[in-house]
């Protein structure tokens, strides 16, 4: 079965950093566009960043310059390095895997990130 398992979330002070990881199994990882989304209570899920199989990246305007998405195909893992965190970044962060070739779209269970003093 396909699994995307996020880790690395937690409580951090404003201005701090966290690194999220998403380990994938059951897919040919290198062929998928990987992404991070987030959802705060009462709000819609929004794209944070994604990275293609060719390592091209895209970021939401709200996180540009602060967050970095990367992938390690040898470990079947995608990362989100989050720096200069703000209270507005507080949300559940979800890992996403998309393949246009096989019309596949998978989601992880999410990991909580809380930015607070």
Biopython code that builds the backbone (N, CA, C, O; Angstrom):
import numpy as np
from Bio.PDB.StructureBuilder import StructureBuilder

atoms = [
    (1, "UNK", "N", (0.823, -1.179, 0.000)),
    (1, "UNK", "CA", (0.000, 0.000, 0.000)),
    (1, "UNK", "C", (0.875, 1.253, 0.000)),
    (1, "UNK", "O", (2.031, 1.228, 0.423)),
    (2, "UNK", "N", (0.295, 2.339, -0.482)),
    (2, "UNK", "CA", (1.002, 3.609, -0.531)),
    (2, "UNK", "C", (0.927, 4.274, 0.835)),
    (2, "UNK", "O", (-0.136, 4.335, 1.453)),
    (3, "UNK", "N", (2.058, 4.765, 1.293)),
    (3, "UNK", "CA", (2.114, 5.495, 2.551)),
    (3, "UNK", "C", (2.997, 6.722, 2.422)),
    (3, "UNK", "O", (4.090, 6.655, 1.861)),
    (4, "UNK", "N", (2.521, 7.836, 2.941)),
    (4, "UNK", "CA", (3.309, 9.042, 3.115)),
    (4, "UNK", "C", (3.265, 9.375, 4.596)),
    (4, "UNK", "O", (2.190, 9.623, 5.143)),
    (5, "UNK", "N", (4.412, 9.383, 5.250)),
    (5, "UNK", "CA", (4.473, 9.567, 6.687)),
    (5, "UNK", "C", (5.295, 10.799, 7.010)),
    (5, "UNK", "O", (6.502, 10.833, 6.771)),
    (6, "UNK", "N", (4.630, 11.816, 7.559)),
    (6, "UNK", "CA", (5.293, 13.059, 7.930)),
    (6, "UNK", "C", (5.874, 12.971, 9.334)),
    (6, "UNK", "O", (5.363, 12.243, 10.185)),
    (7, "UNK", "N", (6.939, 13.713, 9.562)),
    (7, "UNK", "CA", (7.526, 13.817, 10.887)),
    (7, "UNK", "C", (8.257, 15.148, 11.002)),
    (7, "UNK", "O", (8.513, 15.816, 10.000)),
    (8, "UNK", "N", (8.589, 15.525, 12.225)),
    (8, "UNK", "CA", (9.377, 16.722, 12.457)),
    (8, "UNK", "C", (8.604, 17.918, 12.963)),
    (8, "UNK", "O", (9.198, 18.951, 13.272)),
    (9, "UNK", "N", (7.297, 17.802, 13.055)),
    (9, "UNK", "CA", (6.501, 18.901, 13.564)),
    (9, "UNK", "C", (6.683, 19.077, 15.057)),
    (9, "UNK", "O", (7.273, 18.230, 15.727)),
    (10, "UNK", "N", (6.169, 20.186, 15.573)),
    (10, "UNK", "CA", (6.272, 20.453, 16.992)),
    (10, "UNK", "C", (6.024, 21.904, 17.309)),
    (10, "UNK", "O", (5.532, 22.667, 16.477)),
    (11, "UNK", "N", (6.372, 22.274, 18.528)),
    (11, "UNK", "CA", (6.212, 23.638, 19.016)),
    (11, "UNK", "C", (7.532, 24.373, 18.904)),
    (11, "UNK", "O", (8.570, 23.873, 19.339)),
    (12, "UNK", "N", (7.493, 25.564, 18.319)),
    (12, "UNK", "CA", (8.694, 26.360, 18.144)),
    (12, "UNK", "C", (8.357, 27.828, 18.380)),
    (12, "UNK", "O", (7.231, 28.259, 18.134)),
    (13, "UNK", "N", (9.333, 28.593, 18.856)),
    (13, "UNK", "CA", (9.135, 30.012, 19.090)),
    (13, "UNK", "C", (9.210, 30.804, 17.787)),
    (13, "UNK", "O", (9.876, 30.375, 16.845)),
    (14, "UNK", "N", (8.540, 31.947, 17.721)),
    (14, "UNK", "CA", (8.679, 32.800, 16.535)),
    (14, "UNK", "C", (10.144, 33.091, 16.245)),
    (14, "UNK", "O", (10.931, 33.363, 17.151)),
    (15, "UNK", "N", (10.495, 33.028, 14.963)),
    (15, "UNK", "CA", (11.872, 33.207, 14.548)),
    (15, "UNK", "C", (12.682, 31.931, 14.522)),
    (15, "UNK", "O", (13.805, 31.918, 14.019)),
    (16, "UNK", "N", (12.131, 30.863, 15.056)),
    (16, "UNK", "CA", (12.824, 29.591, 15.095)),
    (16, "UNK", "C", (12.703, 28.807, 13.812)),
    (16, "UNK", "O", (12.146, 29.284, 12.822)),
    (17, "UNK", "N", (13.237, 27.585, 13.840)),
    (17, "UNK", "CA", (13.274, 26.733, 12.658)),
    (17, "UNK", "C", (12.794, 25.326, 12.972)),
    (17, "UNK", "O", (12.922, 24.844, 14.097)),
    (18, "UNK", "N", (12.242, 24.681, 11.959)),
    (18, "UNK", "CA", (11.882, 23.277, 12.012)),
    (18, "UNK", "C", (12.166, 22.656, 10.657)),
    (18, "UNK", "O", (12.129, 23.335, 9.631)),
    (19, "UNK", "N", (12.449, 21.370, 10.661)),
    (19, "UNK", "CA", (12.618, 20.629, 9.423)),
    (19, "UNK", "C", (11.637, 19.470, 9.399)),
    (19, "UNK", "O", (11.713, 18.563, 10.227)),
    (20, "UNK", "N", (10.719, 19.506, 8.448)),
    (20, "UNK", "CA", (9.754, 18.434, 8.272)),
    (20, "UNK", "C", (10.281, 17.408, 7.283)),
    (20, "UNK", "O", (10.989, 17.747, 6.334)),
    (21, "UNK", "N", (9.929, 16.157, 7.515)),
    (21, "UNK", "CA", (10.285, 15.078, 6.612)),
    (21, "UNK", "C", (9.034, 14.309, 6.222)),
    (21, "UNK", "O", (8.087, 14.207, 7.002)),
    (22, "UNK", "N", (9.036, 13.775, 5.019)),
    (22, "UNK", "CA", (7.954, 12.916, 4.552)),
    (22, "UNK", "C", (8.572, 11.718, 3.863)),
    (22, "UNK", "O", (9.201, 11.852, 2.814)),
    (23, "UNK", "N", (8.395, 10.554, 4.448)),
    (23, "UNK", "CA", (8.918, 9.318, 3.898)),
    (23, "UNK", "C", (7.825, 8.601, 3.124)),
    (23, "UNK", "O", (6.747, 8.340, 3.657)),
    (24, "UNK", "N", (8.105, 8.283, 1.870)),
    (24, "UNK", "CA", (7.128, 7.651, 0.995)),
    (24, "UNK", "C", (7.469, 6.190, 0.760)),
    (24, "UNK", "O", (8.639, 5.814, 0.693)),
    (25, "UNK", "N", (6.437, 5.376, 0.637)),
    (25, "UNK", "CA", (6.603, 3.982, 0.275)),
    (25, "UNK", "C", (5.443, 3.562, -0.618)),
    (25, "UNK", "O", (4.368, 4.160, -0.573)),
    (26, "UNK", "N", (5.662, 2.540, -1.423)),
    (26, "UNK", "CA", (4.618, 2.040, -2.294)),
    (26, "UNK", "C", (4.472, 2.784, -3.609)),
    (26, "UNK", "O", (3.552, 2.504, -4.377)),
    (27, "UNK", "N", (5.366, 3.728, -3.883)),
    (27, "UNK", "CA", (5.374, 4.456, -5.151)),
    (27, "UNK", "C", (6.791, 4.504, -5.695)),
    (27, "UNK", "O", (7.763, 4.322, -4.961)),
    (28, "UNK", "N", (6.892, 4.754, -6.999)),
    (28, "UNK", "CA", (8.205, 5.012, -7.588)),
    (28, "UNK", "C", (8.478, 6.490, -7.339)),
    (28, "UNK", "O", (8.117, 7.355, -8.138)),
    (29, "UNK", "N", (9.114, 6.750, -6.226)),
    (29, "UNK", "CA", (9.223, 8.091, -5.668)),
    (29, "UNK", "C", (9.799, 9.100, -6.657)),
    (29, "UNK", "O", (9.295, 10.218, -6.766)),
    (30, "UNK", "N", (10.833, 8.719, -7.366)),
    (30, "UNK", "CA", (11.533, 9.650, -8.243)),
    (30, "UNK", "C", (10.663, 10.167, -9.386)),
    (30, "UNK", "O", (11.009, 11.164, -10.020)),
    (31, "UNK", "N", (9.550, 9.510, -9.653)),
    (31, "UNK", "CA", (8.667, 9.903, -10.747)),
    (31, "UNK", "C", (7.542, 10.832, -10.302)),
    (31, "UNK", "O", (6.733, 11.258, -11.126)),
    (32, "UNK", "N", (7.482, 11.149, -9.013)),
    (32, "UNK", "CA", (6.388, 11.938, -8.475)),
    (32, "UNK", "C", (6.805, 13.364, -8.165)),
    (32, "UNK", "O", (7.918, 13.618, -7.706)),
    (33, "UNK", "N", (5.883, 14.298, -8.428)),
    (33, "UNK", "CA", (6.026, 15.634, -7.899)),
    (33, "UNK", "C", (5.602, 15.607, -6.438)),
    (33, "UNK", "O", (4.500, 15.167, -6.114)),
    (34, "UNK", "N", (6.468, 16.073, -5.569)),
    (34, "UNK", "CA", (6.194, 16.066, -4.143)),
    (34, "UNK", "C", (5.871, 17.474, -3.667)),
    (34, "UNK", "O", (6.434, 18.455, -4.153)),
    (35, "UNK", "N", (4.963, 17.557, -2.715)),
    (35, "UNK", "CA", (4.573, 18.867, -2.216)),
    (35, "UNK", "C", (4.242, 18.868, -0.739)),
    (35, "UNK", "O", (3.990, 17.829, -0.128)),
    (36, "UNK", "N", (4.251, 20.065, -0.188)),
    (36, "UNK", "CA", (3.791, 20.304, 1.171)),
    (36, "UNK", "C", (2.621, 21.273, 1.134)),
    (36, "UNK", "O", (2.678, 22.315, 0.481)),
    (37, "UNK", "N", (1.569, 20.915, 1.840)),
    (37, "UNK", "CA", (0.406, 21.763, 2.028)),
    (37, "UNK", "C", (0.194, 21.972, 3.516)),
    (37, "UNK", "O", (0.727, 21.226, 4.337)),
    (38, "UNK", "N", (-0.580, 22.981, 3.861)),
    (38, "UNK", "CA", (-0.895, 23.196, 5.266)),
    (38, "UNK", "C", (-2.336, 23.651, 5.421)),
    (38, "UNK", "O", (-2.926, 24.228, 4.507)),
    (39, "UNK", "N", (-2.886, 23.382, 6.589)),
    (39, "UNK", "CA", (-4.255, 23.765, 6.887)),
    (39, "UNK", "C", (-4.358, 24.214, 8.335)),
    (39, "UNK", "O", (-4.067, 23.450, 9.256)),
    (40, "UNK", "N", (-4.772, 25.447, 8.527)),
    (40, "UNK", "CA", (-5.029, 25.983, 9.851)),
    (40, "UNK", "C", (-6.500, 25.790, 10.189)),
    (40, "UNK", "O", (-7.326, 25.677, 9.283)),
    (41, "UNK", "N", (-6.849, 25.749, 11.480)),
    (41, "UNK", "CA", (-8.252, 25.570, 11.866)),
    (41, "UNK", "C", (-9.158, 26.617, 11.227)),
    (41, "UNK", "O", (-8.874, 27.814, 11.281)),
    (42, "UNK", "N", (-10.245, 26.157, 10.627)),
    (42, "UNK", "CA", (-11.197, 27.058, 10.006)),
    (42, "UNK", "C", (-10.792, 27.593, 8.654)),
    (42, "UNK", "O", (-11.507, 28.414, 8.079)),
    (43, "UNK", "N", (-9.664, 27.150, 8.129)),
    (43, "UNK", "CA", (-9.186, 27.623, 6.841)),
    (43, "UNK", "C", (-9.029, 26.475, 5.852)),
    (43, "UNK", "O", (-8.951, 25.309, 6.239)),
    (44, "UNK", "N", (-8.985, 26.825, 4.568)),
    (44, "UNK", "CA", (-8.779, 25.832, 3.526)),
    (44, "UNK", "C", (-7.319, 25.393, 3.474)),
    (44, "UNK", "O", (-6.412, 26.132, 3.859)),
    (45, "UNK", "N", (-7.123, 24.181, 2.991)),
    (45, "UNK", "CA", (-5.776, 23.696, 2.781)),
    (45, "UNK", "C", (-5.113, 24.497, 1.660)),
    (45, "UNK", "O", (-5.738, 24.763, 0.634)),
    (46, "UNK", "N", (-3.857, 24.878, 1.854)),
    (46, "UNK", "CA", (-3.161, 25.684, 0.879)),
    (46, "UNK", "C", (-1.796, 25.091, 0.553)),
    (46, "UNK", "O", (-1.164, 24.444, 1.388)),
    (47, "UNK", "N", (-1.363, 25.326, -0.670)),
    (47, "UNK", "CA", (-0.041, 24.879, -1.092)),
    (47, "UNK", "C", (1.026, 25.708, -0.402)),
    (47, "UNK", "O", (0.944, 26.936, -0.361)),
    (48, "UNK", "N", (2.027, 25.030, 0.137)),
    (48, "UNK", "CA", (3.192, 25.687, 0.710)),
    (48, "UNK", "C", (4.340, 25.673, -0.289)),
    (48, "UNK", "O", (4.928, 26.713, -0.584)),
    (49, "UNK", "N", (4.654, 24.493, -0.806)),
    (49, "UNK", "CA", (5.745, 24.336, -1.761)),
    (49, "UNK", "C", (5.622, 23.001, -2.464)),
    (49, "UNK", "O", (5.039, 22.062, -1.923)),
    (50, "UNK", "N", (6.168, 22.912, -3.666)),
    (50, "UNK", "CA", (6.289, 21.619, -4.312)),
    (50, "UNK", "C", (7.608, 21.537, -5.070)),
    (50, "UNK", "O", (8.232, 22.551, -5.385)),
    (51, "UNK", "N", (8.010, 20.308, -5.350)),
    (51, "UNK", "CA", (9.252, 20.048, -6.062)),
    (51, "UNK", "C", (9.005, 18.932, -7.059)),
    (51, "UNK", "O", (8.463, 17.884, -6.706)),
    (52, "UNK", "N", (9.401, 19.153, -8.303)),
    (52, "UNK", "CA", (9.172, 18.172, -9.352)),
    (52, "UNK", "C", (10.234, 17.090, -9.326)),
    (52, "UNK", "O", (11.203, 17.160, -8.571)),
    (53, "UNK", "N", (10.029, 16.089, -10.169)),
    (53, "UNK", "CA", (11.023, 15.030, -10.294)),
    (53, "UNK", "C", (12.344, 15.566, -10.824)),
    (53, "UNK", "O", (13.397, 14.968, -10.602)),
    (54, "UNK", "N", (12.288, 16.699, -11.527)),
    (54, "UNK", "CA", (13.486, 17.351, -12.021)),
    (54, "UNK", "C", (14.049, 18.387, -11.072)),
    (54, "UNK", "O", (14.965, 19.125, -11.433)),
    (55, "UNK", "N", (13.519, 18.452, -9.869)),
    (55, "UNK", "CA", (13.933, 19.322, -8.767)),
    (55, "UNK", "C", (13.606, 20.797, -8.982)),
    (55, "UNK", "O", (14.159, 21.656, -8.294)),
    (56, "UNK", "N", (12.722, 21.102, -9.921)),
    (56, "UNK", "CA", (12.193, 22.451, -10.020)),
    (56, "UNK", "C", (11.262, 22.703, -8.839)),
    (56, "UNK", "O", (10.485, 21.825, -8.464)),
    (57, "UNK", "N", (11.333, 23.895, -8.252)),
    (57, "UNK", "CA", (10.553, 24.190, -7.048)),
    (57, "UNK", "C", (9.599, 25.350, -7.250)),
    (57, "UNK", "O", (9.780, 26.180, -8.141)),
    (58, "UNK", "N", (8.581, 25.390, -6.405)),
    (58, "UNK", "CA", (7.621, 26.474, -6.390)),
    (58, "UNK", "C", (7.186, 26.701, -4.952)),
    (58, "UNK", "O", (7.007, 25.747, -4.195)),
    (59, "UNK", "N", (7.013, 27.976, -4.572)),
    (59, "UNK", "CA", (6.659, 28.323, -3.206)),
    (59, "UNK", "C", (5.502, 29.300, -3.164)),
    (59, "UNK", "O", (5.344, 30.140, -4.051)),
    (60, "UNK", "N", (4.700, 29.179, -2.127)),
    (60, "UNK", "CA", (3.702, 30.199, -1.852)),
    (60, "UNK", "C", (4.406, 31.506, -1.513)),
    (60, "UNK", "O", (5.476, 31.502, -0.905)),
    (61, "UNK", "N", (3.805, 32.621, -1.907)),
    (61, "UNK", "CA", (4.418, 33.918, -1.632)),
    (61, "UNK", "C", (4.689, 34.125, -0.142)),
    (61, "UNK", "O", (5.669, 34.771, 0.230)),
    (62, "UNK", "N", (3.834, 33.585, 0.695)),
    (62, "UNK", "CA", (3.946, 33.792, 2.126)),
    (62, "UNK", "C", (5.166, 33.122, 2.746)),
    (62, "UNK", "O", (5.560, 33.468, 3.860)),
    (63, "UNK", "N", (5.772, 32.166, 2.039)),
    (63, "UNK", "CA", (6.911, 31.447, 2.604)),
    (63, "UNK", "C", (8.194, 31.634, 1.814)),
    (63, "UNK", "O", (9.241, 31.131, 2.224)),
    (64, "UNK", "N", (8.144, 32.338, 0.700)),
    (64, "UNK", "CA", (9.335, 32.553, -0.118)),
    (64, "UNK", "C", (10.430, 33.235, 0.688)),
    (64, "UNK", "O", (10.189, 34.213, 1.396)),
    (65, "UNK", "N", (11.630, 32.701, 0.566)),
    (65, "UNK", "CA", (12.764, 33.241, 1.286)),
    (65, "UNK", "C", (12.937, 32.684, 2.675)),
    (65, "UNK", "O", (13.978, 32.890, 3.298)),
    (66, "UNK", "N", (11.932, 31.977, 3.178)),
    (66, "UNK", "CA", (11.993, 31.403, 4.524)),
    (66, "UNK", "C", (12.005, 29.877, 4.517)),
    (66, "UNK", "O", (12.671, 29.254, 5.343)),
    (67, "UNK", "N", (11.268, 29.278, 3.582)),
    (67, "UNK", "CA", (11.147, 27.824, 3.512)),
    (67, "UNK", "C", (11.913, 27.290, 2.309)),
    (67, "UNK", "O", (12.030, 27.965, 1.286)),
    (68, "UNK", "N", (12.431, 26.074, 2.439)),
    (68, "UNK", "CA", (13.111, 25.402, 1.343)),
    (68, "UNK", "C", (12.638, 23.960, 1.252)),
    (68, "UNK", "O", (12.702, 23.217, 2.231)),
    (69, "UNK", "N", (12.163, 23.565, 0.075)),
    (69, "UNK", "CA", (11.770, 22.183, -0.146)),
    (69, "UNK", "C", (12.900, 21.463, -0.877)),
    (69, "UNK", "O", (13.545, 22.037, -1.753)),
    (70, "UNK", "N", (13.133, 20.216, -0.515)),
    (70, "UNK", "CA", (14.159, 19.418, -1.156)),
    (70, "UNK", "C", (13.739, 17.958, -1.132)),
    (70, "UNK", "O", (12.803, 17.585, -0.424)),
    (71, "UNK", "N", (14.432, 17.135, -1.906)),
    (71, "UNK", "CA", (14.104, 15.715, -1.932)),
    (71, "UNK", "C", (15.362, 14.881, -2.028)),
    (71, "UNK", "O", (16.373, 15.314, -2.582)),
    (72, "UNK", "N", (15.287, 13.687, -1.484)),
    (72, "UNK", "CA", (16.351, 12.713, -1.562)),
    (72, "UNK", "C", (15.731, 11.445, -2.131)),
    (72, "UNK", "O", (15.090, 10.679, -1.411)),
    (73, "UNK", "N", (15.925, 11.229, -3.424)),
    (73, "UNK", "CA", (15.293, 10.081, -4.073)),
    (73, "UNK", "C", (15.842, 8.751, -3.560)),
    (73, "UNK", "O", (15.143, 7.738, -3.576)),
    (74, "UNK", "N", (17.085, 8.758, -3.108)),
    (74, "UNK", "CA", (17.664, 7.543, -2.552)),
    (74, "UNK", "C", (17.002, 7.115, -1.260)),
    (74, "UNK", "O", (16.992, 5.931, -0.924)),
    (75, "UNK", "N", (16.447, 8.078, -0.529)),
    (75, "UNK", "CA", (15.759, 7.801, 0.725)),
    (75, "UNK", "C", (14.242, 7.870, 0.596)),
    (75, "UNK", "O", (13.526, 7.689, 1.581)),
    (76, "UNK", "N", (13.751, 8.129, -0.608)),
    (76, "UNK", "CA", (12.312, 8.289, -0.837)),
    (76, "UNK", "C", (11.703, 9.288, 0.147)),
    (76, "UNK", "O", (10.648, 9.041, 0.732)),
    (77, "UNK", "N", (12.378, 10.402, 0.314)),
    (77, "UNK", "CA", (11.980, 11.378, 1.318)),
    (77, "UNK", "C", (12.013, 12.794, 0.754)),
    (77, "UNK", "O", (12.933, 13.165, 0.024)),
    (78, "UNK", "N", (11.001, 13.571, 1.101)),
    (78, "UNK", "CA", (10.964, 14.985, 0.781)),
    (78, "UNK", "C", (11.012, 15.766, 2.091)),
    (78, "UNK", "O", (10.445, 15.341, 3.097)),
    (79, "UNK", "N", (11.692, 16.911, 2.072)),
    (79, "UNK", "CA", (11.895, 17.715, 3.264)),
    (79, "UNK", "C", (11.333, 19.114, 3.073)),
    (79, "UNK", "O", (11.204, 19.604, 1.951)),
    (80, "UNK", "N", (11.007, 19.738, 4.179)),
    (80, "UNK", "CA", (10.655, 21.150, 4.189)),
    (80, "UNK", "C", (11.406, 21.816, 5.325)),
    (80, "UNK", "O", (11.065, 21.643, 6.495)),
    (81, "UNK", "N", (12.431, 22.578, 4.974)),
    (81, "UNK", "CA", (13.172, 23.348, 5.960)),
    (81, "UNK", "C", (12.461, 24.675, 6.160)),
    (81, "UNK", "O", (12.292, 25.441, 5.211)),
    (82, "UNK", "N", (12.046, 24.949, 7.382)),
    (82, "UNK", "CA", (11.280, 26.142, 7.699)),
    (82, "UNK", "C", (12.087, 27.015, 8.647)),
    (82, "UNK", "O", (12.370, 26.620, 9.778)),
    (83, "UNK", "N", (12.454, 28.197, 8.185)),
    (83, "UNK", "CA", (13.208, 29.155, 8.979)),
    (83, "UNK", "C", (12.383, 30.413, 9.215)),
    (83, "UNK", "O", (11.385, 30.655, 8.536)),
    (84, "UNK", "N", (12.811, 31.200, 10.175)),
    (84, "UNK", "CA", (12.136, 32.462, 10.495)),
    (84, "UNK", "C", (10.639, 32.268, 10.656)),
    (84, "UNK", "O", (9.840, 33.014, 10.090)),
    (85, "UNK", "N", (10.272, 31.277, 11.420)),
    (85, "UNK", "CA", (8.865, 30.912, 11.554)),
    (85, "UNK", "C", (8.060, 32.001, 12.239)),
    (85, "UNK", "O", (8.541, 32.685, 13.142)),
    (86, "UNK", "N", (6.825, 32.143, 11.786)),
    (86, "UNK", "CA", (5.892, 33.134, 12.293)),
    (86, "UNK", "C", (4.670, 32.441, 12.869)),
    (86, "UNK", "O", (4.375, 31.310, 12.483)),
    (87, "UNK", "N", (3.947, 33.087, 13.787)),
    (87, "UNK", "CA", (2.713, 32.490, 14.295)),
    (87, "UNK", "C", (1.729, 32.117, 13.189)),
    (87, "UNK", "O", (0.978, 31.152, 13.329)),
    (88, "UNK", "N", (1.727, 32.870, 12.098)),
    (88, "UNK", "CA", (0.842, 32.589, 10.971)),
    (88, "UNK", "C", (1.172, 31.282, 10.262)),
    (88, "UNK", "O", (0.367, 30.792, 9.470)),
    (89, "UNK", "N", (2.342, 30.712, 10.534)),
    (89, "UNK", "CA", (2.711, 29.426, 9.959)),
    (89, "UNK", "C", (2.096, 28.253, 10.708)),
    (89, "UNK", "O", (2.203, 27.112, 10.259)),
    (90, "UNK", "N", (1.461, 28.513, 11.832)),
    (90, "UNK", "CA", (0.845, 27.450, 12.617)),
    (90, "UNK", "C", (-0.240, 26.748, 11.810)),
    (90, "UNK", "O", (-1.171, 27.386, 11.318)),
    (91, "UNK", "N", (-0.112, 25.432, 11.678)),
    (91, "UNK", "CA", (-1.044, 24.644, 10.875)),
    (91, "UNK", "C", (-0.652, 23.182, 10.953)),
    (91, "UNK", "O", (0.409, 22.834, 11.471)),
    (92, "UNK", "N", (-1.522, 22.333, 10.433)),
    (92, "UNK", "CA", (-1.151, 20.954, 10.166)),
    (92, "UNK", "C", (-0.550, 20.913, 8.773)),
    (92, "UNK", "O", (-1.156, 21.394, 7.814)),
    (93, "UNK", "N", (0.627, 20.346, 8.661)),
    (93, "UNK", "CA", (1.337, 20.273, 7.391)),
    (93, "UNK", "C", (1.207, 18.876, 6.810)),
    (93, "UNK", "O", (1.482, 17.880, 7.478)),
    (94, "UNK", "N", (0.780, 18.819, 5.543)),
    (94, "UNK", "CA", (0.524, 17.562, 4.859)),
    (94, "UNK", "C", (1.491, 17.350, 3.705)),
    (94, "UNK", "O", (1.806, 18.281, 2.963)),
    (95, "UNK", "N", (1.948, 16.144, 3.567)),
    (95, "UNK", "CA", (2.774, 15.732, 2.438)),
    (95, "UNK", "C", (1.879, 15.244, 1.307)),
    (95, "UNK", "O", (0.856, 14.604, 1.550)),
    (96, "UNK", "N", (2.265, 15.549, 0.074)),
    (96, "UNK", "CA", (1.475, 15.197, -1.099)),
    (96, "UNK", "C", (2.378, 14.653, -2.197)),
    (96, "UNK", "O", (3.488, 15.144, -2.401)),
    (97, "UNK", "N", (1.893, 13.633, -2.903)),
    (97, "UNK", "CA", (2.619, 13.046, -4.024)),
    (97, "UNK", "C", (1.694, 12.958, -5.222)),
    (97, "UNK", "O", (0.585, 12.434, -5.115)),
    (98, "UNK", "N", (2.142, 13.468, -6.370)),
    (98, "UNK", "CA", (1.328, 13.496, -7.578)),
    (98, "UNK", "C", (2.104, 12.936, -8.755)),
    (98, "UNK", "O", (3.263, 13.285, -8.977)),
    (99, "UNK", "N", (1.450, 12.062, -9.505)),
    (99, "UNK", "CA", (1.976, 11.593, -10.783)),
    (99, "UNK", "C", (0.924, 11.820, -11.849)),
    (99, "UNK", "O", (-0.157, 11.234, -11.796)),
    (100, "UNK", "N", (1.235, 12.665, -12.814)),
    (100, "UNK", "CA", (0.336, 12.869, -13.938)),
    (100, "UNK", "C", (0.285, 11.627, -14.818)),
    (100, "UNK", "O", (-0.766, 11.275, -15.353)),
    (101, "UNK", "N", (1.420, 10.974, -14.960)),
    (101, "UNK", "CA", (1.534, 9.816, -15.840)),
    (101, "UNK", "C", (0.559, 8.707, -15.473)),
    (101, "UNK", "O", (-0.015, 8.070, -16.357)),
    (102, "UNK", "N", (0.366, 8.470, -14.185)),
    (102, "UNK", "CA", (-0.527, 7.396, -13.745)),
    (102, "UNK", "C", (-1.757, 7.936, -13.016)),
    (102, "UNK", "O", (-2.473, 7.179, -12.359)),
    (103, "UNK", "N", (-2.002, 9.229, -13.128)),
    (103, "UNK", "CA", (-3.168, 9.879, -12.517)),
    (103, "UNK", "C", (-3.304, 9.525, -11.045)),
    (103, "UNK", "O", (-4.370, 9.116, -10.584)),
    (104, "UNK", "N", (-2.208, 9.688, -10.316)),
    (104, "UNK", "CA", (-2.180, 9.345, -8.904)),
    (104, "UNK", "C", (-2.004, 10.596, -8.051)),
    (104, "UNK", "O", (-1.307, 11.533, -8.440)),
    (105, "UNK", "N", (-2.641, 10.600, -6.890)),
    (105, "UNK", "CA", (-2.566, 11.704, -5.953)),
    (105, "UNK", "C", (-2.718, 11.139, -4.543)),
    (105, "UNK", "O", (-3.769, 10.606, -4.189)),
    (106, "UNK", "N", (-1.658, 11.262, -3.744)),
    (106, "UNK", "CA", (-1.651, 10.682, -2.405)),
    (106, "UNK", "C", (-1.347, 11.735, -1.354)),
    (106, "UNK", "O", (-0.676, 12.732, -1.619)),
    (107, "UNK", "N", (-1.863, 11.487, -0.146)),
    (107, "UNK", "CA", (-1.691, 12.404, 0.979)),
    (107, "UNK", "C", (-1.234, 11.673, 2.223)),
    (107, "UNK", "O", (-1.611, 10.525, 2.461)),
    (108, "UNK", "N", (-0.412, 12.354, 3.018)),
    (108, "UNK", "CA", (-0.063, 11.857, 4.327)),
    (108, "UNK", "C", (-1.094, 12.274, 5.356)),
    (108, "UNK", "O", (-2.068, 12.954, 5.033)),
    (109, "UNK", "N", (-0.875, 11.861, 6.603)),
    (109, "UNK", "CA", (-1.815, 12.148, 7.679)),
    (109, "UNK", "C", (-1.620, 13.524, 8.293)),
    (109, "UNK", "O", (-2.522, 14.040, 8.953)),
    (110, "UNK", "N", (-0.463, 14.119, 8.085)),
    (110, "UNK", "CA", (-0.197, 15.451, 8.572)),
    (110, "UNK", "C", (0.617, 15.469, 9.853)),
    (110, "UNK", "O", (0.610, 14.512, 10.628)),
    (111, "UNK", "N", (1.316, 16.573, 10.060)),
    (111, "UNK", "CA", (2.064, 16.797, 11.287)),
    (111, "UNK", "C", (1.831, 18.232, 11.747)),
    (111, "UNK", "O", (1.851, 19.163, 10.942)),
    (112, "UNK", "N", (1.611, 18.400, 13.039)),
    (112, "UNK", "CA", (1.269, 19.708, 13.592)),
    (112, "UNK", "C", (2.512, 20.566, 13.780)),
    (112, "UNK", "O", (3.512, 20.122, 14.344)),
    (113, "UNK", "N", (2.430, 21.797, 13.300)),
    (113, "UNK", "CA", (3.449, 22.807, 13.547)),
    (113, "UNK", "C", (2.787, 23.965, 14.278)),
    (113, "UNK", "O", (1.819, 24.546, 13.790)),
    (114, "UNK", "N", (3.313, 24.293, 15.445)),
    (114, "UNK", "CA", (2.782, 25.395, 16.237)),
    (114, "UNK", "C", (3.896, 26.388, 16.517)),
    (114, "UNK", "O", (4.926, 26.034, 17.092)),
    (115, "UNK", "N", (3.686, 27.626, 16.110)),
    (115, "UNK", "CA", (4.662, 28.695, 16.314)),
    (115, "UNK", "C", (4.073, 29.658, 17.335)),
    (115, "UNK", "O", (3.115, 30.375, 17.047)),
    (116, "UNK", "N", (4.651, 29.666, 18.519)),
    (116, "UNK", "CA", (4.092, 30.451, 19.612)),
    (116, "UNK", "C", (5.144, 30.710, 20.672)),
    (116, "UNK", "O", (6.068, 29.919, 20.862)),
    (117, "UNK", "N", (4.987, 31.836, 21.362)),
    (117, "UNK", "CA", (5.841, 32.140, 22.501)),
    (117, "UNK", "C", (5.339, 31.469, 23.769)),
    (117, "UNK", "O", (5.946, 31.621, 24.829)),
]
sb = StructureBuilder()
sb.init_structure("model")
sb.init_model(0)
sb.init_chain("A")
sb.init_seg("    ")
for serial, (resi, resn, name, xyz) in enumerate(atoms, 1):
    if name == "N":
        sb.init_residue(resn, " ", resi, " ")
    sb.init_atom(name, np.array(xyz, "f"), 0.0, 1.0, " ", f" {name:<3s}", serial, name[0])
structure = sb.get_structure()
